[in-house]
Amino acid sequence: MAVVSEGRVACRTPAEGREGVTNIPAWKFDLIRGHIAEILGDGKPQVYNDVRDAVGARLTAEQARALGKLGWHVITVKLELRGKVERVAAKGPQQIRWAG
């Protein structure tokens, strides 16, 4: 995670076919990172969609409105948590777990 300017975090873009970074507000990054860490904290693999939905369920209505596209933000932050969140090799939907 690289802070690029006051209050913004440089993240790899999750957009397929695009390289580079996208700069998101630090409060969004910190909010999503905290929820992902809490949800995956026990180290047990969970289906990514369930994690995304659990993050959404923890947001207040005001946070959800200010955040924008939940799925995009969760996948963006998940990508930046490399080394802490890892994919689990399994058939079926993508599974992830807290590794760090």
HUCORQUI-V593949 format. One record per helix or strand of 2 or more residues. SS is the DSSP state (H for helix, E for strand). FROM is the first residue (numbers start at 1). TO is the last residue. If there is no record, write none. Layout:
# HUCORQUI-V593949
ss,from,to
SS,FROM,TO
SS,FROM,TO
This chain:
# HUCORQUI-V593949
ss,from,to
E,2,5
E,8,12
E,21,25
H,26,40
E,46,47
H,48,58
H,61,67
H,70,80
E,85,88
E,95,98
